[in-house]
Amino acid sequence: MSLVNKRLSAEEQELLVNLLINQEYAIELLSSELNDIESGEKAVDMETYKQLAILYDRIRFE
């Protein structure tokens, strides 16, 4: 079980995610994370990178 699941209920998680998206913080977080990965500051596997890139596109363009 992840740390988030231990600290926040499903309802709280949904509320937080909606807030992050509505205030456009989610796109900033994703952009920063992708930039860190692409510049070599963070290392992740290719699947995680692809998932983050897809999520970025969905939030940014939908």
C-alpha positions, 0 to 999 in steps of 0.5 A: 500500500502506498503512502498516499493510500495510508494518509488520504481516503479515496475521496480526499485523493479525488478532491486533491487531484481535482484541485491540482488540475483545476488550478493548473498545478498538475500540468506544472508538476508534470512539465517539471517532472518531464523536464527533469527526466529529459535533462537527466536529473531524474532517472525513470524507466521508459514505461513511466516516462511514456505514461507521464508524457501521455498524462501531460498531453491528456491534461494539457490538450483535453 
